[in-house]
């Protein structure tokens, strides 16, 4: 099985860096946000005290994108994928170059097994941060999940070229090469993985 790196949790720590806009008033929900967020199914989970407090703070000022970012990150951290997606989508609509929103939307759609959507957001995030090798590894995993193995292998080879010590890329490449029947090269990649 190919594994992904998720950095959704660290979003809480860095969201203040990326969200300094205070916009007056929140626009009505767009059909795109609602339909995309609603496509993620989740079991009802009670809100933690932390989330309840953030919800209350956000209700008082729904134009505060720092609070929205913290709310989205906490929803994601606590497994409320639909609500996290909704808030990250609103952030993305406000700022379509927001790396935290883009990467977390990629992670949320990856986690909910919607690889086509995850690919869209990962690729947009990588336009902003093309050297993010962990996200590129996640992107390769999404491509392999939709049977675009050649593209996945290409991305992993590029990762290894950029950073020969990226352990996860070697492991994932070994798995894909094994699936393609290239056992000799797969064994070499697995040896490199184990040596790192």
Backbone as JSON, one array per atom type, in Angstrom:
{
  "sequence": "XXXXXXXXXXXXXXXXXXXXXXXXXXXXXXXXXXXXXXXXXXXXXXXXXXXXXXXXXXXXXXXXXXXXXXXXXXXXXXXXXXXXXXXXXXXXXXXXXXXXXXXXXXXXXXXXXXXXXXXXXXXXXXXXXXXXXXXXXXXXXXXXXXXXXXXXXXXXXXXXXXXXXXXXXXXXXXXXXXXXXXXXXXXXXXXXXXXX",
  "N": [[0.84, -1.19, 0.0], [0.5, 2.21, -0.78], [1.6, 5.07, 0.91], [0.62, 8.27, 2.24], [1.74, 11.59, 2.95], [0.51, 13.77, 5.35], [-0.16, 17.08, 6.06], [-2.07, 18.49, 7.3], [-2.61, 18.93, 10.01], [-0.6, 20.66, 10.89], [-1.45, 22.98, 9.89], [-2.91, 24.54, 11.67], [-0.94, 25.7, 13.23], [0.37, 27.36, 11.42], [-1.46, 29.0, 10.26], [-1.87, 31.7, 10.86], [0.11, 33.01, 9.52], [-0.67, 32.93, 6.87], [-3.2, 34.04, 6.69], [-4.34, 37.04, 6.76], [-6.27, 38.7, 5.99], [-9.12, 40.64, 6.51], [-12.27, 40.58, 5.74], [-15.24, 42.31, 5.1], [-18.31, 40.99, 5.86], [-19.64, 37.91, 4.73], [-19.95, 36.25, 1.75], [-22.87, 34.81, 0.21], [-23.25, 31.27, 0.28], [-21.65, 29.56, -2.31], [-22.8, 27.54, -5.07], [-20.87, 25.77, -5.91], [-19.13, 25.41, -3.71], [-20.88, 24.33, -1.81], [-21.83, 21.97, -3.07], [-19.44, 20.59, -3.5], [-18.35, 20.29, -0.92], [-20.43, 18.88, 0.28], [-20.22, 16.45, -0.96], [-18.57, 14.88, 0.49], [-18.84, 12.36, 2.74], [-19.59, 11.84, 6.15], [-19.61, 10.44, 9.43], [-21.71, 11.57, 12.09], [-20.06, 13.45, 14.52], [-19.52, 14.45, 17.81], [-18.85, 17.89, 18.71], [-15.75, 19.07, 19.93], [-14.75, 20.87, 22.9], [-12.97, 22.84, 22.14], [-13.52, 23.19, 19.38], [-16.19, 24.0, 19.57], [-15.85, 26.44, 20.88], [-14.39, 27.86, 18.91], [-16.31, 27.89, 16.89], [-18.22, 29.54, 18.05], [-16.77, 31.92, 18.26], [-16.36, 32.4, 15.54], [-18.97, 32.76, 14.66], [-19.47, 35.25, 15.72], [-17.9, 36.92, 14.17], [-17.91, 36.42, 11.09], [-16.39, 37.2, 8.98], [-13.76, 37.01, 9.5], [-10.92, 35.68, 8.46], [-8.75, 34.43, 9.63], [-9.79, 33.18, 11.9], [-11.59, 31.5, 10.58], [-9.75, 29.87, 9.26], [-8.46, 28.59, 11.42], [-10.67, 27.26, 12.44], [-11.32, 25.55, 10.29], [-8.96, 23.99, 10.19], [-9.04, 22.75, 12.69], [-11.47, 21.35, 12.52], [-10.69, 19.54, 10.56], [-8.56, 18.21, 11.87], [-9.96, 16.92, 13.85], [-11.49, 15.14, 12.47], [-13.79, 15.92, 11.11], [-14.52, 16.0, 8.18], [-16.24, 17.01, 6.15], [-17.1, 19.52, 7.11], [-14.63, 20.74, 7.44], [-13.74, 20.8, 4.78], [-15.68, 22.5, 3.69], [-15.08, 25.0, 4.95], [-12.38, 25.36, 4.2], [-12.77, 25.53, 1.45], [-14.2, 27.94, 1.29], [-12.2, 29.68, 2.09], [-10.41, 29.28, 0.0], [-11.99, 30.28, -2.11], [-11.96, 32.93, -1.42], [-9.26, 33.52, -1.59], [-7.53, 32.34, -4.04], [-4.93, 31.51, -4.19], [-4.09, 30.49, -1.86], [-2.05, 28.58, -0.09], [-2.28, 26.9, 2.17], [-5.04, 26.33, 2.29], [-5.38, 25.09, -0.23], [-3.63, 22.82, -0.1], [-4.67, 21.47, 2.1], [-7.28, 20.95, 1.21], [-6.63, 19.17, -0.83], [-5.63, 17.09, 0.8], [-7.93, 16.44, 2.31], [-9.71, 15.52, 0.32], [-8.2, 13.41, -0.6], [-8.2, 11.81, 1.72], [-10.9, 11.19, 1.8], [-11.15, 9.55, -0.3], [-11.49, 10.64, -2.86], [-9.93, 10.91, -5.33], [-9.63, 12.24, -7.84], [-10.5, 14.87, -7.32], [-8.71, 15.5, -5.29], [-6.31, 15.5, -6.71], [-6.67, 17.75, -8.36], [-6.55, 19.88, -6.47], [-4.05, 19.42, -5.23], [-2.36, 19.8, -7.44], [-2.8, 22.52, -8.01], [-1.8, 23.62, -5.66], [0.86, 22.85, -5.88], [1.67, 24.42, -7.97], [2.19, 26.75, -6.68], [3.99, 25.99, -4.72], [6.25, 24.31, -5.88], [8.38, 22.73, -5.07], [7.63, 21.11, -3.0], [8.07, 18.21, -1.81], [6.82, 16.22, -0.34], [4.1, 16.68, -0.79], [4.08, 16.22, -3.5], [4.56, 13.54, -3.47], [2.17, 12.63, -2.33], [0.47, 13.4, -4.4], [1.35, 11.67, -6.42], [0.49, 9.27, -5.31], [-2.28, 9.61, -5.48], [-2.59, 9.63, -8.28], [-1.79, 6.98, -8.79], [-3.86, 5.66, -7.53], [-5.99, 6.09, -9.25], [-5.32, 4.58, -11.36], [-3.38, 5.68, -13.06], [-0.66, 4.91, -13.53], [1.76, 5.34, -14.88], [2.09, 8.12, -14.8], [2.22, 8.47, -12.03], [4.58, 7.07, -11.43], [6.41, 8.64, -12.85], [6.28, 11.09, -11.4], [7.26, 10.24, -8.91], [9.84, 9.44, -9.61], [10.89, 11.93, -10.33], [10.78, 13.15, -7.83], [12.7, 11.63, -6.45], [14.94, 12.23, -7.92], [15.16, 14.94, -7.27], [15.48, 14.77, -4.52], [17.35, 12.43, -3.4], [17.26, 11.06, -0.99], [14.7, 10.86, -0.12], [12.7, 9.01, 1.56], [10.0, 7.98, 1.49], [9.27, 8.3, -1.19], [10.93, 6.44, -2.46], [9.93, 4.06, -1.36], [7.2, 4.1, -2.23], [7.62, 4.11, -5.0], [8.81, 1.62, -5.32], [6.65, -0.06, -4.71], [4.87, 0.58, -6.83], [6.4, -0.16, -9.05], [6.58, -2.89, -8.61], [3.9, -3.59, -8.96], [3.75, -3.11, -11.68], [5.22, -5.16, -12.62], [7.96, -4.93, -12.75], [10.15, -6.19, -11.15], [12.89, -6.31, -10.54], [13.91, -3.64, -10.55], [12.15, -2.67, -8.67], [12.94, -4.07, -6.39], [15.45, -2.93, -6.0], [14.75, -0.29, -5.38], [13.4, -0.78, -2.99], [15.49, -1.68, -1.41], [17.0, 0.65, -1.22], [15.16, 2.23, 0.13], [15.02, 0.84, 2.62], [17.59, 1.26, 3.49], [17.7, 3.89, 4.18]],
  "CA": [[0.0, 0.0, 0.0], [1.24, 3.47, -0.85], [1.21, 5.96, 1.99], [0.7, 9.7, 1.97], [2.1, 12.5, 4.02], [-0.53, 14.76, 5.56], [0.27, 18.15, 6.94], [-3.25, 19.25, 7.7], [-2.56, 19.29, 11.41], [0.26, 21.83, 11.13], [-2.12, 24.19, 9.39], [-3.3, 25.37, 12.8], [0.22, 26.46, 13.69], [0.87, 28.34, 10.46], [-2.53, 29.72, 9.58], [-1.76, 33.13, 11.05], [1.02, 33.53, 8.51], [-1.31, 32.98, 5.57], [-4.51, 34.65, 6.71], [-4.36, 38.34, 7.43], [-7.34, 39.49, 5.38], [-10.4, 40.75, 7.21], [-13.23, 41.03, 4.75], [-16.53, 42.56, 5.73], [-19.41, 40.19, 5.34], [-19.33, 36.67, 4.03], [-20.88, 36.09, 0.65], [-23.72, 33.62, 0.26], [-22.57, 30.05, -0.15], [-21.77, 29.28, -3.73], [-23.21, 26.17, -5.35], [-19.67, 24.93, -6.02], [-18.67, 25.05, -2.36], [-21.85, 23.46, -1.15], [-21.87, 20.65, -3.69], [-18.16, 19.91, -3.3], [-18.23, 19.9, 0.48], [-21.44, 17.88, 0.59], [-19.86, 15.18, -1.56], [-17.81, 14.14, 1.48], [-19.73, 11.85, 3.77], [-18.93, 11.57, 7.42], [-20.51, 10.11, 10.52], [-21.78, 12.69, 13.02], [-19.13, 13.38, 15.64], [-19.75, 15.64, 18.63], [-17.8, 18.89, 18.68], [-14.95, 19.24, 21.13], [-14.87, 22.21, 23.49], [-12.16, 23.74, 21.32], [-14.29, 23.5, 18.17], [-17.37, 24.77, 19.96], [-15.38, 27.8, 21.13], [-14.07, 28.48, 17.63], [-17.58, 28.14, 16.19], [-18.83, 30.71, 18.67], [-15.96, 33.07, 17.85], [-16.6, 32.63, 14.11], [-20.33, 33.32, 14.54], [-19.41, 36.67, 16.08], [-17.26, 37.65, 13.07], [-17.7, 35.43, 10.02], [-15.49, 37.74, 7.95], [-12.39, 36.85, 9.99], [-10.37, 34.49, 7.81], [-7.85, 33.73, 10.56], [-10.65, 32.3, 12.69], [-12.08, 30.46, 9.66], [-8.65, 28.93, 9.02], [-8.3, 27.77, 12.62], [-11.84, 26.41, 12.51], [-11.15, 24.51, 9.27], [-7.87, 23.09, 10.6], [-9.5, 21.95, 13.83], [-12.43, 20.38, 12.0], [-9.93, 18.49, 9.88], [-7.81, 17.45, 12.87], [-10.88, 16.1, 14.64], [-12.18, 14.19, 11.61], [-15.01, 16.46, 10.51], [-14.01, 16.33, 6.85], [-17.17, 17.82, 5.38], [-17.05, 20.89, 7.61], [-13.29, 21.26, 7.12], [-13.74, 21.1, 3.34], [-16.51, 23.69, 3.47], [-14.36, 26.2, 5.36], [-11.21, 25.54, 3.33], [-13.26, 26.0, 0.14], [-14.51, 29.36, 1.41], [-10.9, 30.37, 2.12], [-9.91, 29.2, -1.37], [-12.77, 31.22, -2.92], [-11.51, 34.27, -1.03], [-7.86, 33.66, -2.02], [-7.26, 31.1, -4.77], [-3.5, 31.17, -4.12], [-3.83, 30.17, -0.47], [-1.41, 27.27, -0.07], [-2.82, 26.08, 3.25], [-6.36, 25.85, 1.87], [-5.21, 24.16, -1.35], [-3.02, 21.56, 0.33], [-5.6, 20.76, 2.97], [-8.35, 20.4, 0.38], [-6.06, 17.96, -1.42], [-5.57, 16.05, 1.83], [-9.29, 16.03, 2.67], [-10.26, 14.7, -0.76], [-7.44, 12.16, -0.56], [-8.7, 11.02, 2.84], [-12.26, 10.73, 1.51], [-11.03, 8.7, -1.5], [-11.92, 11.36, -4.06], [-8.6, 11.2, -5.87], [-9.67, 13.24, -8.92], [-10.57, 16.19, -6.69], [-7.45, 15.71, -4.58], [-5.31, 15.84, -7.72], [-6.87, 19.15, -8.76], [-6.06, 20.81, -5.45], [-2.61, 19.25, -5.08], [-1.67, 20.43, -8.57], [-2.85, 23.98, -7.81], [-0.87, 23.93, -4.57], [2.22, 22.67, -6.37], [2.02, 25.58, -8.8], [2.69, 27.75, -5.74], [5.11, 25.4, -3.98], [6.62, 23.15, -6.69], [9.43, 21.92, -4.45], [7.08, 20.38, -1.86], [8.26, 16.81, -2.21], [5.81, 15.38, 0.32], [2.85, 16.84, -1.51], [4.25, 15.55, -4.78], [4.41, 12.11, -3.16], [0.73, 12.43, -2.19], [-0.09, 13.5, -5.75], [1.67, 10.41, -7.1], [-0.4, 8.26, -4.76], [-3.6, 9.82, -6.08], [-2.54, 9.14, -9.66], [-1.78, 5.52, -8.79], [-5.2, 5.2, -7.11], [-6.91, 6.13, -10.4], [-4.67, 3.74, -12.38], [-2.48, 6.4, -13.96], [0.6, 4.47, -12.93], [2.9, 5.95, -15.56], [2.21, 9.48, -14.25], [2.66, 8.32, -10.65], [6.0, 6.69, -11.46], [7.15, 9.83, -13.3], [6.36, 12.03, -10.28], [8.15, 9.69, -7.88], [11.23, 9.51, -10.13], [11.28, 13.33, -10.21], [11.03, 13.36, -6.4], [13.97, 10.99, -6.08], [15.99, 13.03, -8.55], [15.28, 16.17, -6.49], [15.95, 14.42, -3.18], [17.6, 10.98, -3.41], [17.06, 10.47, 0.33], [13.28, 10.91, 0.26], [12.39, 7.62, 1.85], [8.66, 7.59, 1.06], [9.24, 8.19, -2.66], [11.54, 5.15, -2.82], [8.99, 3.0, -0.99], [6.05, 4.12, -3.14], [8.08, 3.71, -6.33], [9.0, 0.17, -5.26], [5.32, -0.67, -4.78], [4.34, 0.75, -8.18], [7.19, -0.98, -9.98], [6.16, -4.27, -8.38], [2.59, -3.73, -9.63], [3.99, -3.13, -13.12], [6.0, -6.35, -12.95], [9.37, -4.59, -12.82], [10.58, -6.59, -9.81], [14.31, -6.03, -10.31], [14.04, -2.24, -10.14], [11.38, -2.52, -7.43], [13.8, -4.56, -5.3], [16.49, -1.91, -5.78], [14.13, 0.83, -4.67], [13.1, -1.21, -1.63], [16.78, -1.71, -0.7], [17.34, 2.04, -0.9], [14.21, 2.63, 1.2], [15.42, 0.24, 3.89], [18.89, 1.78, 3.91], [17.56, 5.28, 4.61]],
  "C": [[0.89, 1.25, 0.0], [0.71, 4.39, 0.24], [1.35, 7.41, 1.58], [1.18, 10.44, 3.19], [0.98, 13.51, 4.15], [-0.02, 15.83, 6.48], [-0.88, 19.06, 7.32], [-3.18, 19.73, 9.13], [-1.7, 20.53, 11.63], [-0.34, 23.11, 10.62], [-2.49, 25.11, 10.53], [-2.15, 26.26, 13.23], [0.63, 27.56, 12.72], [-0.21, 29.21, 9.86], [-2.43, 31.22, 9.76], [-0.85, 33.76, 10.01], [0.3, 33.78, 7.2], [-2.62, 33.75, 5.55], [-4.48, 35.96, 7.48], [-5.45, 39.23, 6.87], [-8.55, 39.48, 6.29], [-11.37, 41.38, 6.24], [-14.55, 41.27, 5.46], [-17.58, 41.73, 5.05], [-18.95, 38.97, 4.6], [-20.37, 36.49, 2.95], [-21.71, 34.83, 0.85], [-22.94, 32.43, -0.27], [-22.75, 29.85, -1.64], [-22.18, 27.83, -3.93], [-22.01, 25.25, -5.42], [-19.2, 24.49, -4.65], [-19.61, 24.05, -1.73], [-21.83, 22.07, -1.74], [-20.57, 19.89, -3.48], [-18.03, 19.44, -1.87], [-19.22, 18.8, 0.82], [-21.13, 16.52, -0.01], [-19.07, 14.3, -0.59], [-18.78, 13.66, 2.55], [-18.94, 11.57, 5.03], [-19.99, 11.23, 8.45], [-20.55, 11.3, 11.48], [-20.85, 12.45, 14.22], [-19.38, 14.62, 16.49], [-18.56, 16.59, 18.59], [-17.05, 18.92, 20.0], [-15.19, 20.64, 21.68], [-14.13, 23.24, 22.66], [-12.92, 24.16, 20.06], [-15.52, 24.33, 18.49], [-16.99, 26.22, 20.22], [-15.05, 28.55, 19.85], [-15.32, 28.79, 16.83], [-18.23, 29.41, 16.73], [-18.1, 31.98, 18.25], [-16.23, 33.42, 16.39], [-18.0, 33.21, 13.89], [-20.34, 34.82, 14.83], [-18.8, 37.51, 14.96], [-16.92, 36.68, 11.95], [-16.81, 35.95, 8.9], [-14.02, 37.56, 8.33], [-11.81, 35.54, 9.44], [-9.32, 33.77, 8.65], [-8.66, 32.74, 11.4], [-11.19, 31.18, 11.82], [-10.99, 29.41, 9.41], [-8.43, 28.02, 10.22], [-9.47, 26.79, 12.76], [-11.71, 25.25, 11.52], [-10.09, 23.5, 9.69], [-8.31, 22.2, 11.76], [-10.57, 20.95, 13.43], [-11.69, 19.21, 11.34], [-9.2, 17.59, 10.89], [-8.72, 16.51, 13.66], [-11.76, 15.19, 13.78], [-13.49, 14.65, 11.02], [-14.67, 16.94, 9.09], [-14.93, 17.24, 6.06], [-17.1, 19.29, 5.81], [-15.69, 21.52, 7.33], [-13.23, 21.66, 5.66], [-14.53, 22.36, 3.06], [-15.71, 24.96, 3.79], [-13.11, 26.43, 4.52], [-11.63, 26.01, 1.94], [-13.61, 27.48, 0.19], [-13.23, 30.19, 1.44], [-10.32, 30.41, 0.71], [-10.67, 30.16, -2.29], [-12.34, 32.66, -2.65], [-10.11, 34.56, -1.57], [-7.44, 32.37, -2.71], [-5.78, 30.73, -4.86], [-3.11, 30.77, -2.7], [-3.33, 28.73, -0.36], [-1.99, 26.36, 1.01], [-4.18, 25.5, 2.85], [-6.21, 24.8, 0.76], [-4.68, 22.81, -0.9], [-3.96, 20.77, 1.23], [-6.81, 20.22, 2.21], [-7.86, 19.14, -0.35], [-6.05, 16.8, -0.44], [-6.97, 15.53, 2.19], [-9.88, 15.14, 1.58], [-9.48, 13.39, -0.91], [-8.02, 11.25, 0.52], [-10.09, 10.46, 2.58], [-12.32, 9.94, 0.19], [-11.63, 9.33, -2.75], [-10.66, 11.86, -4.76], [-8.61, 12.24, -6.99], [-9.7, 14.65, -8.35], [-9.27, 16.5, -5.95], [-6.37, 16.14, -5.56], [-5.45, 17.3, -8.13], [-6.28, 20.12, -7.75], [-4.57, 20.66, -5.2], [-1.86, 19.94, -6.22], [-1.68, 21.95, -8.47], [-1.88, 24.4, -6.71], [0.57, 23.83, -5.04], [2.63, 23.74, -7.37], [2.63, 26.68, -7.93], [3.96, 27.26, -5.06], [5.6, 24.14, -4.71], [7.67, 22.24, -6.07], [8.92, 21.08, -3.28], [7.04, 18.89, -2.2], [7.23, 15.89, -1.56], [4.47, 15.48, -0.38], [2.92, 16.16, -2.87], [4.1, 14.03, -4.6], [2.93, 11.76, -3.01], [0.05, 12.47, -3.56], [0.16, 12.21, -6.53], [0.76, 9.29, -6.61], [-1.8, 8.39, -5.35], [-3.63, 9.32, -7.51], [-2.52, 7.61, -9.7], [-3.15, 4.96, -8.41], [-6.2, 5.22, -8.26], [-6.3, 5.43, -11.62], [-3.92, 4.53, -13.44], [-1.07, 6.18, -13.44], [1.81, 5.13, -13.57], [3.16, 7.36, -15.01], [2.72, 9.41, -12.82], [4.15, 7.98, -10.58], [6.86, 7.89, -11.87], [7.34, 10.82, -12.15], [7.33, 11.53, -9.22], [9.61, 9.7, -8.34], [11.75, 10.95, -10.04], [11.59, 13.67, -8.75], [12.41, 12.84, -6.0], [15.13, 11.74, -6.71], [16.24, 14.31, -7.75], [15.84, 15.9, -5.1], [16.13, 12.91, -3.1], [17.37, 10.29, -2.06], [15.6, 10.54, 0.79], [12.74, 9.49, 0.34], [11.03, 7.18, 1.28], [8.56, 7.45, -0.46], [9.85, 6.87, -3.12], [10.57, 4.0, -2.52], [7.83, 2.94, -1.98], [6.43, 3.69, -4.54], [8.28, 2.19, -6.38], [7.66, -0.55, -5.4], [4.76, -0.6, -6.2], [5.1, -0.11, -9.19], [6.85, -2.46, -9.83], [4.83, -4.54, -9.08], [2.75, -3.81, -11.14], [4.82, -4.33, -13.57], [7.49, -6.11, -13.08], [10.01, -4.89, -11.46], [12.04, -6.27, -9.53], [14.49, -4.59, -9.83], [13.28, -1.98, -8.84], [12.21, -2.97, -6.23], [14.91, -3.56, -4.97], [15.94, -0.72, -5.0], [13.83, 0.47, -3.22], [14.39, -1.27, -0.8], [17.19, -0.28, -0.31], [16.45, 2.53, 0.24], [14.66, 2.11, 2.55], [16.75, 0.78, 4.4], [18.8, 3.21, 4.44], [17.03, 5.4, 6.03]]
}
